[in-house]
Amino acid sequence: MKRRIVMSMLAGAVLLTSTLLGTGTAGAADVPARSADVPAEFGTDWHDPVTAAPAVERPAGKSCEVTLVRARFRDFTPYRGTYTPPTGCGDRWSKVVLRLDGKVKGRQYDRLGYLHVGGVEIFRTSTPQPSPDGIEWSVEKDVTRYGDTFRSTRGVEMLIGNVVDDTYTGVLDIEVTLTFYRGRPDGTSPDRVLTLDGDSALTTPRNSERIVAEVYATGSGGGCEEYWYLTVPDPAPYSCKAGHGPYREVQISVDGRLAGIAAPFPTVWTGGWSNPFLWYVIPGPRAFDIEPITYDLTPFAGILNDGRPHRVEVSVVGVPEGQSGWSAPVNVLVWQDEQRERVTGKLTVHKEGDLADSSVYTPGSEHAVDTEGAHRLTVGGHVDTSHGRVRTTVGRSLTHSSTHRWTDGETTDALEATWTDAESVTVDGHATRTRRTYTMDGTTTLGADDRLRTVLTLGDRATAVGTHSGRRTSWSRLDHSYTGDATYTVNVPRDQRHAVGTTSERYRLHGSRGCYDRTLTTVQGVLTGDRRRC
């Protein structure tokens, strides 16, 4: 069994865009089945996809809805249309909520897609794999921060690359809407949302006082970068090789100078780990709404505000030279000083630590690759605004540790990995410290009877603390976990797979703004538990 063939079914798909401030999936009100209703194995139908993540909170009051997309994706032809701002809700909104509703039936791989409005990527998503009888799903996302984009008529482009033939029959039936809630904006959204031109050039308004880049970085589109965390250095006898191994780091630069570093999230798509039965009902964290990486570029505002174009480029450390497999579109969010035509400033601090990236291969009856990686970057600067000089310092520290073990033929394949991404942003005594931790611990085994079993746990955790002059002003703690155990017979027709599987997901978010805690469980594709705490 070659993992490059069966592990994830995103081959040939195109990447998509999304930034997640709040997201939810259909099925939240379902009543769990009684144990007597659980079949002995998967049948031809199962529960519609559902996630434990909270739905987007919607304000009261008047709202207006605009349909962005109605399309049926069967190939790699993008949907193109025109967005027109809503009437009756003004041109400033307290919230804007995107909702995708999808339907598919038959047989189909998981696919990736993007949605652009006026060239700005507002959503990136992947799709569930359907049952023969068909499934429906939905995803919601808070897109209020793209308000500048929504205030004028714009072109719309969406693509979920798909292949439909005699074997893979699933046509993706998609509708996307925007709902605008009339009211006063909360003041946190940017004044402008910019994109880079064709040669990665960015020209900011000359009165920009805060600049943040968001990058929808995703390894996908077929090939080994789809599951980069399992790649090995060249000497190791494994089906997916990548030069030095699995360490990946997404970097952004300004005029060739390193401006930000980040750890990419190890997304597992709905065909991942050789076992679609793990994901038919509950997807892995972030699979349906892919969050962008954000970089605070405010220390570079003094350079960027000179009225000339500057080169802003994204690169991924660890990808073999000349190899494709990553998409990294960039949006740039800008806050302007309304009282000044020109904001000047200076980059005052730039400290880059040495990049550590070591993968050691140990041969044997059980092969092993042990990887350690780390990197640090601190940048600082000031801008002179109408309300005084504002100093911003951004520090980021990345670490990665993993052990990958497999046997000849990859009949046993296991990975235990942890990524940390610690970031601090300090603005004149106000500090926000965020520590993100991603974990993956899984094993796939293929027995002599062609029974393939995958046991897997995933973790997406983050703590954030805000302080002012050393005193805590806000805090939050996210703990999003997934566990799954599924077995089926490979190399047989679908109706002879005799698949069984249990999965669970828990999404916990606590903090100074309240508490949310929900757990879902499934057995053989039946939702057997939906527990809410808090």
Backbone hydrogen bonds, N-H to C=O, Kabsch-Sander energy under -0.5 kcal/mol:
donor,donor_aa,acceptor,acceptor_aa,energy
3,R,1,M,-0.7
5,I,2,K,-1.8
6,V,2,K,-1.5
7,M,3,R,-2.4
12,G,221,G,-0.8
13,A,10,L,-2.5
14,V,112,L,-0.9
17,T,123,F,-2.8
18,S,123,F,-1.0
19,T,122,I,-0.7
21,L,19,T,-0.7
23,T,54,P,-0.8
24,G,140,E,-0.5
26,A,138,S,-0.7
30,D,27,G,-1.7
33,A,527,L,-3.0
37,D,34,R,-1.9
38,V,35,S,-1.3
42,F,499,A,-2.8
43,G,45,D,-0.6
47,H,525,G,-2.8
50,V,281,V,-2.6
64,C,180,F,-2.1
66,V,178,L,-2.9
68,L,66,V,-0.6
68,L,176,V,-2.4
69,V,176,V,-1.8
71,A,174,I,-2.5
73,F,71,A,-0.5
73,F,172,L,-2.7
74,R,72,R,-0.6
79,Y,158,M,-3.4
81,G,156,V,-2.1
83,Y,154,R,-3.6
94,S,181,Y,-2.3
95,K,181,Y,-0.9
97,V,179,T,-2.3
98,L,141,K,-3.0
99,R,177,T,-2.3
100,L,139,V,-2.8
101,D,175,E,-2.9
102,G,137,W,-3.0
103,K,173,D,-1.8
104,V,135,I,-1.9
106,G,131,S,-1.8
107,R,105,K,-0.5
113,G,125,T,-2.6
114,Y,159,L,-1.8
115,L,123,F,-1.8
116,H,157,E,-3.3
117,V,120,V,-2.4
118,G,155,G,-3.3
120,V,117,V,-1.9
122,I,115,L,-2.1
122,I,120,V,-0.8
123,F,115,L,-1.1
125,T,113,G,-1.8
126,S,287,A,-0.7
127,T,111,R,-1.9
133,D,44,T,-1.5
134,G,131,S,-0.7
135,I,104,V,-2.7
137,W,102,G,-2.1
139,V,100,L,-2.1
140,E,24,G,-1.6
141,K,98,L,-2.3
142,D,22,G,-1.0
143,V,96,V,-2.5
143,V,141,K,-0.7
146,Y,143,V,-1.9
147,G,144,T,-1.7
149,T,146,Y,-1.1
150,F,146,Y,-1.3
151,R,147,G,-0.5
151,R,148,D,-0.7
152,S,149,T,-0.7
154,R,83,Y,-1.9
156,V,81,G,-2.6
157,E,116,H,-2.2
158,M,79,Y,-2.2
159,L,114,Y,-1.8
161,G,112,L,-0.9
162,N,75,D,-1.2
164,V,74,R,-0.8
165,D,168,Y,-1.9
169,T,167,T,-1.0
170,G,107,R,-2.5
171,V,169,T,-0.5
172,L,73,F,-2.1
173,D,103,K,-2.8
173,D,171,V,-0.7
174,I,71,A,-3.1
174,I,172,L,-0.7
175,E,101,D,-2.3
176,V,69,V,-2.2
177,T,99,R,-2.4
178,L,66,V,-2.8
179,T,97,V,-2.4
180,F,64,C,-3.4
180,F,178,L,-0.5
181,Y,95,K,-2.6
182,R,62,K,-2.1
182,R,180,F,-0.6
183,G,92,R,-0.9
191,D,334,V,-1.8
192,R,334,V,-2.1
194,L,332,V,-3.2
196,L,330,V,-0.6
197,D,201,A,-2.1
200,S,197,D,-1.9
202,L,310,H,-2.7
204,T,304,L,-0.7
208,S,205,P,-1.4
209,E,335,W,-2.8
210,R,335,W,-1.5
212,V,333,L,-2.6
213,A,295,Y,-2.7
214,E,331,N,-2.7
215,V,293,I,-2.9
216,Y,329,P,-1.9
217,A,215,V,-1.7
218,T,216,Y,-0.5
218,T,327,S,-2.1
220,S,218,T,-0.6
220,S,325,G,-2.8
226,E,223,G,-1.4
227,Y,224,C,-1.5
228,W,225,E,-1.0
230,L,227,Y,-2.1
231,T,228,W,-1.6
232,V,240,C,-1.7
234,D,243,G,-1.8
236,A,233,P,-1.7
238,Y,236,A,-1.7
241,K,239,S,-0.6
242,A,232,V,-2.5
244,H,242,A,-0.7
245,G,242,A,-2.5
249,E,317,V,-0.9
250,V,262,A,-2.6
251,Q,249,E,-0.7
251,Q,315,S,-3.0
252,I,260,G,-2.3
253,S,313,E,-2.5
254,V,257,R,-2.7
255,D,311,R,-3.5
257,R,254,V,-1.8
259,A,252,I,-3.0
260,G,252,I,-1.6
262,A,250,V,-0.8
267,T,265,F,-2.1
269,W,267,T,-0.6
272,G,269,W,-2.1
274,S,7,M,-1.2
275,N,272,G,-1.5
278,L,275,N,-1.6
279,W,276,P,-1.7
280,Y,276,P,-0.7
284,G,268,V,-0.5
287,A,284,G,-1.9
290,I,124,R,-2.1
291,E,289,D,-0.6
293,I,215,V,-2.9
295,Y,213,A,-2.8
297,L,211,I,-2.1
297,L,295,Y,-0.9
298,T,211,I,-0.6
300,F,297,L,-2.2
301,A,298,T,-2.4
303,I,300,F,-0.9
304,L,300,F,-2.6
305,N,301,A,-2.2
306,D,303,I,-0.9
307,G,304,L,-0.6
310,H,202,L,-2.5
312,V,200,S,-3.1
312,V,310,H,-0.6
313,E,253,S,-1.6
313,E,311,R,-0.5
315,S,251,Q,-2.2
317,V,249,E,-3.0
317,V,315,S,-0.6
319,V,316,V,-1.2
323,Q,320,P,-2.3
327,S,218,T,-2.0
331,N,214,E,-2.4
332,V,194,L,-2.8
333,L,212,V,-3.5
334,V,192,R,-2.5
335,W,210,R,-2.5
337,D,207,N,-2.5
338,E,336,Q,-0.9
340,R,337,D,-1.5
343,V,206,R,-3.2
344,T,342,R,-0.6
344,T,384,D,-0.7
346,K,382,H,-2.1
348,T,346,K,-0.6
348,T,380,G,-2.1
349,V,380,G,-2.2
351,K,378,T,-3.0
352,E,350,H,-0.5
353,G,351,K,-0.5
353,G,376,R,-2.4
356,A,354,D,-0.6
356,A,374,A,-3.0
357,D,355,L,-0.5
358,S,372,E,-2.9
360,V,370,D,-2.7
361,Y,359,S,-0.5
362,T,368,A,-3.1
367,H,365,S,-0.5
367,H,406,W,-2.5
368,A,362,T,-1.8
369,V,404,H,-2.3
370,D,360,V,-2.3
371,T,369,V,-0.5
371,T,402,S,-2.6
372,E,358,S,-2.5
373,G,400,H,-2.5
374,A,356,A,-2.1
375,H,398,L,-1.8
377,L,396,R,-2.2
378,T,351,K,-2.4
379,V,394,V,-2.7
380,G,349,V,-2.1
381,G,392,T,-2.4
382,H,346,K,-2.1
383,V,390,V,-2.1
384,D,344,T,-3.0
385,T,383,V,-0.8
385,T,388,G,-2.2
388,G,385,T,-1.5
390,V,383,V,-2.9
392,T,381,G,-2.9
393,T,426,T,-2.3
394,V,379,V,-3.3
395,G,424,S,-2.6
396,R,377,L,-2.5
397,S,422,A,-2.6
398,L,375,H,-3.0
399,T,420,T,-2.0
400,H,373,G,-2.4
401,S,418,T,-2.3
402,S,371,T,-2.1
403,T,416,E,-2.4
404,H,369,V,-2.6
405,R,403,T,-0.5
405,R,414,A,-2.5
406,W,367,H,-1.7
407,T,412,T,-1.9
408,D,365,S,-0.6
410,E,407,T,-2.5
411,T,408,D,-0.8
413,D,444,T,-2.4
414,A,405,R,-3.3
415,L,442,G,-2.3
416,E,403,T,-2.0
417,A,440,M,-2.9
418,T,401,S,-2.5
419,W,438,Y,-2.7
420,T,399,T,-2.4
421,D,436,R,-2.4
422,A,397,S,-2.7
423,E,421,D,-0.5
423,E,434,T,-3.3
424,S,395,G,-2.6
425,V,432,T,-2.3
426,T,393,T,-2.7
427,V,430,H,-3.4
428,D,391,R,-1.4
428,D,426,T,-0.5
430,H,427,V,-2.0
431,A,429,G,-0.6
431,A,467,T,-2.5
432,T,425,V,-2.2
433,R,465,V,-2.6
434,T,423,E,-3.1
434,T,432,T,-0.5
435,R,463,T,-2.7
436,R,421,D,-2.4
436,R,434,T,-0.5
437,T,461,R,-2.9
438,Y,419,W,-2.5
439,T,459,G,-2.0
440,M,417,A,-2.1
441,D,457,T,-2.2
442,G,415,L,-2.5
443,T,455,V,-2.3
444,T,413,D,-2.8
445,T,453,R,-2.5
446,L,411,T,-2.7
447,G,445,T,-0.5
447,G,451,R,-2.3
450,D,447,G,-1.9
452,L,450,D,-0.7
452,L,488,Y,-3.2
453,R,445,T,-2.5
454,T,486,A,-2.5
455,V,443,T,-2.3
456,L,484,G,-2.6
457,T,441,D,-1.8
458,L,482,Y,-2.6
459,G,439,T,-2.2
460,D,480,H,-2.7
461,R,437,T,-2.7
462,A,478,L,-2.0
463,T,435,R,-2.0
464,A,476,S,-2.4
465,V,433,R,-2.2
466,G,474,S,-2.7
467,T,431,A,-2.7
468,H,471,R,-2.5
469,S,429,G,-2.1
471,R,468,H,-1.9
473,T,466,G,-3.5
474,S,466,G,-1.5
476,S,464,A,-2.1
477,R,510,H,-3.1
478,L,462,A,-3.3
479,D,508,R,-2.7
480,H,460,D,-2.3
481,S,479,D,-0.6
481,S,506,R,-2.6
482,Y,458,L,-2.3
483,T,504,S,-2.5
484,G,456,L,-2.5
485,D,502,T,-2.3
486,A,454,T,-2.1
487,T,500,V,-2.8
488,Y,452,L,-2.1
489,T,497,R,-2.1
490,V,450,D,-2.6
496,Q,493,P,-2.2
497,R,494,R,-1.3
500,V,487,T,-2.4
502,T,485,D,-2.2
503,T,522,T,-1.7
504,S,483,T,-2.5
505,E,520,L,-2.2
506,R,481,S,-2.3
507,Y,518,R,-2.5
508,R,479,D,-2.0
508,R,506,R,-0.6
509,L,516,Y,-3.0
510,H,477,R,-2.3
511,G,514,G,-1.5
512,S,475,W,-2.6
514,G,511,G,-1.7
516,Y,509,L,-2.0
518,R,507,Y,-1.9
519,T,531,R,-2.9
520,L,505,E,-2.6
521,T,529,G,-2.0
522,T,503,T,-2.6
523,V,526,V,-2.1
524,Q,501,G,-2.9
526,V,523,V,-2.1
528,T,521,T,-1.8
528,T,526,V,-0.8
529,G,521,T,-1.6
531,R,519,T,-2.7
533,R,517,D,-2.6
